[in-house]
Amino acid sequence: MSIYDEKPWLANYAPGRPAEITPESDDALAMFRASVARNPDGDAIRYFGGRLTYRELDGLTDAFAAGLLDAGLVRGDRVALYLQNVPQFVLALVGTWKAGGVAVSINPMNRQRELELLLTDSGASVLVCLEGLWRDVAASVVPGTAVRTVITTSELDHRGRDDARVFAGVERQSHPGTIALADLLARHRGAVPPPVAFAPSDVAFLTYTSGTTGAPKGAMNTHGNVVFNSTVYRDWCGLGADDVVLGIAPLFHITGLIAHVGVALLIGAPLVLMYRFDPAVVLETIATERPTFTIGAITAFIALMNHPDAATTDFSSLKTILSGGAPIPPAITKAFRDRFGVYIHNVYGLTETTSPSHCVPIGAEAPVDPASGALSVGVPVFGTVVRIVGEDGTDLPAGEIGEIVTSGPQVVAGYWKKPEETAHALPGGALHTGDVGYMDDRGWFYIVDRKKDQINASGYKVWPREVEDVLYEHAAVREAAVVGVADPYRGETVKAFVSLKPGAIATPDELVGFCRDRLAAYKYPREIEVIEDLPKTTTGKILRRQLRG
């Protein structure tokens, strides 16, 4: 018996029988406007006791759009969002759409070299960032880019209460040459920008991912992609305006963009934000805000489960929890359910699939692959065709391992200004994921390996060459190779092997510190081993597979 027989509502979604769901629009901005019309006085965002209604958010985003247009933004210009999980992220995203722009989501952990790469590649003309990130990172980068307008804001805005654990030491700052977001909104309050509409194929935002070349690539997530997969989450999980979305996942990431922002704006429900992930703060927020739905990396749920406050936290409001981005140990789902009474449903997708392509059906439990111990990532979501193909590109039958190839309305149109990479990864519009897996005879999918050398640390993707490039900047390093190694908390963590130049001296701790100063926290190697020579092929290519052990 297949999963499609066990769950009759899935029958239309069996492989080879893609069903269609009908989103209310193909325009993410129209999706938001519909929620404003339905629920103007309902909460749109909750942030440490502060609240913005949909009516208020509509007015603020109008003012933001008017400010962008006044600063010279034209349709199609890119607006980079370099922010934590704060209300201003949603405000700037929707306001960018109202001005006809394309948002560029940037990880707030990125440092100078990473920020410069993304600003340069996207050609962003506007940067919206936290005041501290401007001072510490962006101020030294922006002068060499196409950015002509910088809008700064504070994580202290829109709060209803202070929280010393979160905001200790944070002070408001004023930076010459930048525009304070609060001033921009006040200046344009009441303004209504000219109406704008988008086609399904218009780009809503660029989300950056590393690919087979290791260089950052901007996935072009379209308005059609965004609305479709927001609708998938709504219908798959049975979400509505009475739900409350807990924003655990980072908003710059495709998961946060769709499963937090997208779905909340679609259903007209509150999105609860907490600045940065802190287990104690999340547990307190669960108790006070009574969220019903969330999604996050499994490491987040492990942290919650192991925090002392978990013993006294009531999880009963959370009726649906999803987790994706990193392999889930089956023992964790069992332990979490035994403790809190909530089953964590596995979900799988990529930046290029605008979040989900697979999910465990709500009410079902994912089986475990008896050979590898891997938990199933579920079944294809609505309207999605997933094939397992061999090295020759032919489809493989159930049970055989090959590359996962995904087609559907959520698959991106390509990579920003990278036609060759687009043609390689998306021939004919079908995404060759680079992940290796199989479908069993009941229709469940499993990820058993990956073709790429990417490292998956707590759901964040790390490309080895980027870390190696930083190591090569150290005066003592002769050769470097970076691999992912198993980690009981992160799933994988970054390890580097280094050989030194003759006569040079450098300790592993020194090299770790060198990388820490130049890379985002999830990218720098936690362990560096200095060896005499790195293993190579006869042509001189370093053999990473031997270093993995």
Phi, psi and omega in degrees: 000135181269166176300333182285335173281322181293324181243090187306328181293345179270356188304323181286353185249013178296154179309133180089354180230066183293125177269158179253135165254155186246098176298156182292336177203173174250020188228117183297328178291318177296326176301314178295314182300324180295323178290323176300317181293323182284323191220058188298328184260005174281155179293132173263318182223137172239135187210102179049050178086346175276151182222139171239125176279169178296325177295315180295318179296324178298315179293319179294321180288329172299313181296319179298315179298318179298322177295320177297314180296321178296330179278358175104007179293137176241162184305134180092348177296151181261139179239114183275132180250108184245075194220157170276190178281077181237159180304329182297336176298311180294318179302312182291324179297306181294320179296325176298316177297319181296334177271000180086013185267178177243126179278147176236112182273130183234131179298123180292351175276350181295144178258192190304308186296324181288317178297317180298319179301315184286321177295320180292315183294318182283337185067029182303136178261346180229139174237126173250120185214160174293150183301319180293325178289328175295312182297314190274334188229299195290330184301328181274351185258316190304320183304336180264012183241184179277000181295126179243348178227126178242125180244120181251154182210169184242143174293350178280344182288151174071007175283154172257347181206161174277152174217103186297332179295325186269317191249017179301127178083355180277127178232150176292144184229152175239129184237115178303142179089354176246164177252125176288129182302319180299321178292318179299316181294320179294322182294328185248015180302132180090347178288146177238114181292158177303145181298145179222143177227153182237147170278158178304331183275353178289142183284128177272315176203160173257128174241128189269137180218150173276150182231201187294339178268348181087344179282147179295138180233135179271105175291130183269087178282115186274168175300321177297318176301313185296312183292320181299308185283337169296320178293324176302310179300317180301310186282323180296319184262357178066044185269150178210186185296341179277354179278164176230123185265124179266118187274075178280316183291147178295137184290336179290339183275152184300328179296311179295321181299321184263307187281349173250291185293307184302310184290324179295315179294329180289314186269353180072035182255165177288141171251120182265121182247151186224026178068281176228157182291122173221119186306318181296319180292318179298315180297318177296321180293322176300319181291323185270323186265344178053056179293157180247341185216139171202168176213144179192171175294150183298333178297328178295318181287328173298316179297318179296317184295328184265001180279142181303327182288347182298329183297333183248010181266133179271113181265007190296338180287334184281098182272338181222123176234130175243155175216136179208178176096341179206152179302142181253119175294127181305327181297331181289318179299322179292314181296321181294316180293319179299325184276318189247351179078015181236130178272133178273116181272127179289144177220146182225138175185179180227169172307320183286348173254016175053043182091241200283138164241337178225152173201149172287127180304138179297128184099345176257163175241138183288133174286166180250133176295117184295334182282312185258345185080006182285142175278137179299144176272003175107208181235160179301141179281177185312139171069014189244130177252124180238128181243150170253120186241150178274182181300332181271003178087359180275150180291141180254149180284171179304139177094343180265143186269134177198191180279143178275124180239124189242135174231142178165173183294347180268353182283132185294161179286337181156194180254142184301115175055034179225073184296325181292316178295324177297314181297325181288315186274335187231051179297125181069014179088358179265129184278119171272104193289335188081354176268143183250134181194196178206164173248131179278179186285359175258357178099002178277142180253147180227141172261121183246347181191178173221141180285329184280162176271007180303145176257134182251096183255106180056034179091348177269136181269131179238128178263122186306322186297326180297318179291320178299320179300322178292316179300322180293344176285344179284134187298336184267348188276129176264308179221152181214144174218138184239136180223164172265136177235154183298140179220128185295339181259311185272353186086302172223152172223168188268129175232140180240145171246133187225138167247147187257157175293151180306129178082351182277152179230131174202131180272157176304319180297321178297318181290322176298315179297322178301316180289321182301324181287346188240355185228157174301156187301326182279351185264328188289146183292132176281341180219135176231129179248124179268121179233165185291312179217146176272142179293140184220160170282176179293339178269001177096003179283131180291135184266091180297326185297328177289327180288333179292337178082000000 
